[in-house]
Amino acid sequence: MLEAPFPPLDPNGNTEGRGPRLSEIPMRIVIPNLITVLAICAGLSGIRLAIEHRFEQAVAMVLLAAFLDGIDGRIARLLKGSSKFGAQMDSLADIVNFGVAPALVLYLFMLDQAGSFGWIAALIYTIACCLRLARFNVMLEDPNQPAWQGNYFVGVPAPAGAMLVLLPVYSGFLGVLPSKALAYGTAGFTIIIAFLLVSRLPVYNGKTAGSFIRRDFVVPLILGVVIYAGFLMSFTWQTLTLTALGYLLFLPFSALAWKRRFAAEALHTKTD
């Protein structure tokens, strides 16, 4: 009897001799992995479109990849389809979608005018994104982290970094023409974003918002989302520009909130 050309997929990482293999994989496990693969395809397609100088479509594909990459984990948890295989796939997709794709799109749009300095900036950003993702995966396994610190990222998260590093591209779509001087400035901005990714800056992640909201906040929340989506569809680049600038302004307030919480927890521990 001929053996299959590929070994059977075990989503929990079991290999021969280490446990039973599954003869059939539930679709609830496969679906999140399909979304992850689609995210990688979108990110790589963004690179191709940038090479063809179709930059608006390229940025749209990178943002689509970020969106798909952001929902695959949530869908996996919703369907109870999380697996070790899916976690590894998601990490690899993050490197492509938040590290490689934005860096290459930005380089082809503007950084190439800065020559080697622009390429070095793109490399630094991509490597910083990889380091950020590796540190995030390691910190997930830290059992000694206080529960309240789980409400903060350490450094700017990779999806936000991808949104921020493309800010010069948004401005280009708004009429700011690329130039050699601007390319050097963009290279410096790219390096700054790279350092924010690997920094120890505490960034609030919104987990303390909980799974429930007050009844009187439901309608304003829905209206807010609709208004933002409307502006995003009608004034895409203006909205993304303001979103990126707003996020940068949010970072100092996030660090201040963390500092206050840390001081309060230290005082509480000392009192006990």
Buried (B, 14 or more C-beta within 10 A) or exposed (E): EEEEEEEEEBBEEBEEEEEEEEEEBEEBBBBBBEBBBBBBBBBBBBBEBBEEEBBEBBBBBBBBBBBBBEBBBEBBEEBEBBBEBBBEBBBEBBBBBBBBBBBBBBBBBBBBBBEEBBBBBBBBBBBBBBBBBEBBBEEEEEEEEEEBBBBBBBBBBBBBBBBBBBBBBBBBBEEEEBEEEBBBBBBEBBBBBBBBBBBEBBBBEEEEEEEEEEEEEEEEEEEEEEEEEEBBEEEBBBBBBEBBEEBBEEBEEBBEBBEEBBEEEEEEEEEE
